[in-house]
Amino acid sequence: MMTLCCTRKLLKRLGAGVIVSTPEPTTVLGNWHANLLFTRPEQVILCVNDRSRLPLLVSAKDASRLLPRIRSSVATLLLRIGVPSELVVREIREMEATEIGLARDRSILGSMNDFAFMFRVQRECGPDRDLDEWSWELSGTPCGPLRYAFPREEALRLFCSN
């Protein structure tokens, strides 16, 4: 069980109802926050994990397929980080029970703004990559709330300590 805490902009796009209280997550990584980015050539959804600040980019196409796309991208990123496959399978299974909530945590929203800015600038100036590659690239960015640790290393630490 986890909650995808969405910005109002994304909630409007999804046409989703919101739970009032966020239940305690059962996943290792905990809840995720998500925001819609109006970028070109396609709109994307930036997700940032609450505990590790792990960033994830997925296509905003077909809102009904958003949650399966997020789970698939999380699995890809966790395997690339080095999380053992049995732990990835367990995490994705726990993520299947997902509630939709409202993004309220200002610290995480600040991290999302930082990642969104980096993504936009690097995408304009850098080589063309798919969204999984951009997620990997951003996960190697030092993050202030983690005392300037890398989100991918923090995610791996969470799985190793669990």
Secondary structure per residue as TSV (DSSP state, phi and psi in degrees):
chain	resnum	aa	ss	phi	psi
A	1	M	-	360.0	134.5
A	2	M	E	-151.0	168.9
A	3	T	E	-120.7	133.3
A	4	L	E	-96.5	105.4
A	5	C	E	-87.9	110.0
A	6	C	E	-103.3	149.4
A	7	T	-	-70.3	161.9
A	8	R	H	-59.3	-37.3
A	9	K	H	-59.8	-44.3
A	10	L	H	-72.0	-39.7
A	11	L	H	-58.0	-41.7
A	12	K	H	-61.8	-43.3
A	13	R	H	-63.9	-39.5
A	14	L	H	-77.9	-22.6
A	15	G	T	62.7	35.1
A	16	A	-	-98.1	147.5
A	17	G	-	-80.4	158.5
A	18	V	-	-117.3	136.9
A	19	I	-	-78.2	148.5
A	20	V	S	-80.0	-49.5
A	21	S	S	-109.6	139.2
A	22	T	-	-86.8	117.8
A	23	P	-	-69.6	157.9
A	24	E	-	-65.7	127.3
A	25	P	-	-71.3	150.8
A	26	T	-	-106.3	0.3
A	27	T	S	-85.3	157.7
A	28	V	S	-63.6	-43.1
A	29	L	S	-80.1	-16.0
A	30	G	-	81.5	-152.6
A	31	N	-	-80.3	166.1
A	32	W	E	-125.0	151.0
A	33	H	E	-110.9	148.5
A	34	A	E	-142.1	146.3
A	35	N	E	-143.1	147.3
A	36	L	E	-87.8	127.5
A	37	L	E	-110.2	126.7
A	38	F	-	-88.0	92.1
A	39	T	-	-120.4	169.1
A	40	R	S	-118.7	142.9
A	41	P	S	-84.5	-9.6
A	42	E	S	-135.9	155.0
A	43	Q	-	-78.4	142.8
A	44	V	E	-129.5	162.0
A	45	I	E	-113.3	124.4
A	46	L	E	-96.4	123.4
A	47	C	E	-113.0	139.6
A	48	V	E	-131.1	128.4
A	49	N	E	-75.4	139.6
A	50	D	T	-64.6	-45.7
A	51	R	T	-83.1	-37.9
A	52	S	T	-106.4	-11.3
A	53	R	-	61.7	21.7
A	54	L	-	-64.2	122.2
A	55	P	E	-90.9	149.4
A	56	L	E	-144.9	133.2
A	57	L	E	-116.0	130.1
A	58	V	E	-134.2	156.8
A	59	S	E	-65.5	144.2
A	60	A	-	-88.5	-0.2
A	61	K	S	-64.6	146.0
A	62	D	-	51.6	79.7
A	63	A	G	-55.4	-28.3
A	64	S	G	-67.0	-18.4
A	65	R	G	-103.4	10.3
A	66	L	H	-60.9	-50.8
A	67	L	H	-63.3	-44.4
A	68	P	H	-61.8	-35.8
A	69	R	H	-65.0	-40.9
A	70	I	H	-63.1	-47.3
A	71	R	H	-59.4	-43.0
A	72	S	H	-63.2	-43.8
A	73	S	H	-69.1	-36.3
A	74	V	H	-62.2	-45.2
A	75	A	H	-59.7	-46.1
A	76	T	H	-59.4	-46.3
A	77	L	H	-68.0	-43.3
A	78	L	H	-63.4	-40.6
A	79	L	H	-63.5	-40.5
A	80	R	H	-66.0	-33.2
A	81	I	H	-68.6	-29.4
A	82	G	T	114.6	13.4
A	83	V	-	-71.1	131.1
A	84	P	-	-56.4	141.8
A	85	S	H	-59.0	-34.8
A	86	E	H	-66.8	-32.0
A	87	L	H	-73.7	-34.5
A	88	V	H	-65.3	-44.6
A	89	V	H	-59.9	-43.3
A	90	R	H	-63.6	-43.2
A	91	E	H	-62.8	-44.4
A	92	I	H	-66.2	-38.2
A	93	R	H	-61.5	-42.8
A	94	E	H	-66.5	-31.2
A	95	M	H	-72.8	-13.5
A	96	E	T	-63.6	-29.1
A	97	A	S	-93.0	95.7
A	98	T	E	-121.9	131.1
A	99	E	E	-100.4	156.7
A	100	I	E	-108.0	126.8
A	101	G	E	-128.9	-179.7
A	102	L	E	-97.7	132.4
A	103	A	-	-69.5	123.0
A	104	R	-	-130.6	-18.8
A	105	D	-	-75.4	110.1
A	106	R	H	-66.0	-32.9
A	107	S	H	-64.0	-45.5
A	108	I	H	-69.4	-38.7
A	109	L	H	-61.3	-36.4
A	110	G	H	-63.8	-42.8
A	111	S	H	-62.7	-39.4
A	112	M	H	-61.7	-42.4
A	113	N	H	-62.1	-40.5
A	114	D	H	-62.1	-47.6
A	115	F	H	-64.4	-39.5
A	116	A	H	-62.4	-43.1
A	117	F	H	-62.8	-47.8
A	118	M	H	-60.4	-42.1
A	119	F	H	-61.9	-47.2
A	120	R	H	-62.6	-45.2
A	121	V	H	-66.6	-48.3
A	122	Q	H	-66.2	-34.1
A	123	R	H	-68.3	-36.9
A	124	E	H	-69.3	-37.5
A	125	C	H	-99.4	-18.7
A	126	G	S	-102.8	-174.1
A	127	P	-	-71.5	159.6
A	128	D	-	-74.3	129.4
A	129	R	-	-136.4	159.7
A	130	D	-	-83.0	171.0
A	131	L	H	-66.5	-31.3
A	132	D	H	-64.6	-39.1
A	133	E	H	-66.8	-38.8
A	134	W	H	-65.2	-38.7
A	135	S	H	-60.7	-44.3
A	136	W	H	-62.0	-46.2
A	137	E	H	-59.1	-48.9
A	138	L	H	-67.3	-29.5
A	139	S	T	-69.4	-10.7
A	140	G	T	-98.3	18.7
A	141	T	S	-96.8	127.9
A	142	P	-	-58.8	141.0
A	143	C	B	-124.5	121.3
A	144	G	G	-51.8	-48.4
A	145	P	G	-63.4	-15.5
A	146	L	G	-98.7	17.9
A	147	R	T	59.0	39.9
A	148	Y	T	64.2	27.7
A	149	A	B	-81.8	166.8
A	150	F	-	-89.8	135.6
A	151	P	H	-55.3	-39.0
A	152	R	H	-65.5	-36.1
A	153	E	H	-71.1	-36.4
A	154	E	H	-66.3	-40.9
A	155	A	H	-62.7	-44.0
A	156	L	H	-62.9	-41.1
A	157	R	H	-61.4	-41.4
A	158	L	H	-61.6	-40.4
A	159	F	H	-72.3	-36.1
A	160	C	H	-72.5	-29.4
A	161	S	-	-88.9	-4.7
A	162	N	-	-91.8	360.0
